[in-house]
Amino acid sequence: MTAALSEIDIKILVALQEDSRLTVQELADRVGTSPSSCWRRLKSLEETGVIRRYTALVDPKAASVGECVFAHVTLERHKENAVEQFETAIADMPEVLECFAVTAGHMHQLDEGSGHIIDRHHVGCPEVGDRDR
């Protein structure tokens, strides 16, 4: 179900994306509504799933975790079991934060949060061909 967002709801979302630690009073001041109205809207956004959770953005350099790298991986063979084998292999790799199957060309895009480049031997999948970075 898609929630219809009002102008105030959108302002709340923008403000929270900039700083999710705002108090309801600070949030209400930023979006131009009363604290009670802001609190009700905020609860509604949470209950309807528009806001799934609150998170912190970590500075990779300050946390010494390296840079974020996107690697494009193309499978040499496009059999169904090759895709499953590849996805199983990367599922056990904590440095891979996300994997997206990209249409056109049977390519997968990896979000490697560690900044380390993953090679075909490390993935443990012989179907992985050359990668673009």
N, C-alpha and C positions, 0 to 999 in steps of 0.2 A: 504494500500500500504506500503510495506517495503522499507525503504531507504537503499541503499548500502552505507556503511560507509567506508571512507578511513582511513588509519593509522592516519592521522592528525586529522580527525573528532573524532576518538576514543581518541586520546590524549587530545583534547579539552574537551570531555565529562568527562574523568577521572579528569582533572584539575578542572573543574567546580564542580564535586562532592566533591572534597576536599575543595574548596573555591569558592562559587558562586558569591562572591563580587569582584572577580578579574576584573581589567580594561581590555579593549581589548589589550592595550600595554603589560600588565603583562601576559595575557593569550598567546599572540603571542610569547613573550619571552620564556615562559614555553614549548610551543609546537614546537618552532623552525620555525616559519613562519613570514611573514610581518604582521603588524597590519591590513592593508587593506584586505589581503587574509583571515586573521583570522576573521575579521568582517563579510566578505561575507559568510564564512563557518558557523559562528555562526547564522547569520540571516537565512541561509538555514536550519540549524538544528531546529530553532524555527518554521519557516514556514511549514516545513514538519511534525511537531509534534513530532520529536525525543526529543526535549526539550519542555516539556509542560508548565513548570513554574519554578520559582526560589523560594526556601524556606529556612527557617532557622531551624537549629536543636537546640532544647531547652534542656538544661540540667535539667532533672527532679528534682534533688536535689537542684540545685540553684534556681529553680522556685517553690520549695515546692509543687510539684504535685505528689509526690510518685513515685513508680516504675511501670514499664510496666509488666503486668502479662498476660500470655496466659492461658486461661481456656478452657479445652475440655469439651463440653457439649454433652451428649447423650440423645436423646428423648426416653422416655419409649415406646411410641407408634409411629409408623411411617406412620400414615395417613397423607394425603396431608394437611388437615386443621390444623393438629398439627404443621407442619413445618411453615405454614403461620402464625399461632398464635404466635409461638416462635419468628419468624423474626419481626413481628409487635411489640411484646413486647420489644424487645431489640432495635428497631429503635428509641424509645423514651428515650433511656438511654445515656446521653452525655458521660458517662465514657467508653462506648464501642466505640472504635475507628473504628474497623473493625470486620466483621464476615465472616468467610469462611466456606462453606460447604465442608467437607473433605470426599472423597469417601472411601468406605469400612466402614461399621458400622453405617451409617447414623449419623455422628457426625458433630457438628459445633465447630469451634475454634474461640474464642473471644479474641480480643486484648483489654485488659482493661487498658487504659492509666492512670487511677487514682491510680492503685495499690490496690484498694479495691476489695475484692473477692465478686462476685455476687452470691447470693444463689437462690435457686429455688423459694422462696417466693417473693424475690425482683424482679425477672424477671416477675412474674405474669403469669406464664405459667405452668399449672399442668403437662404438658407432660415432663418437664425437669427432668431427672433422676440424678443419681450420676455423679459427675464430677471428672476428674483427673486434677491435677495442676502440 
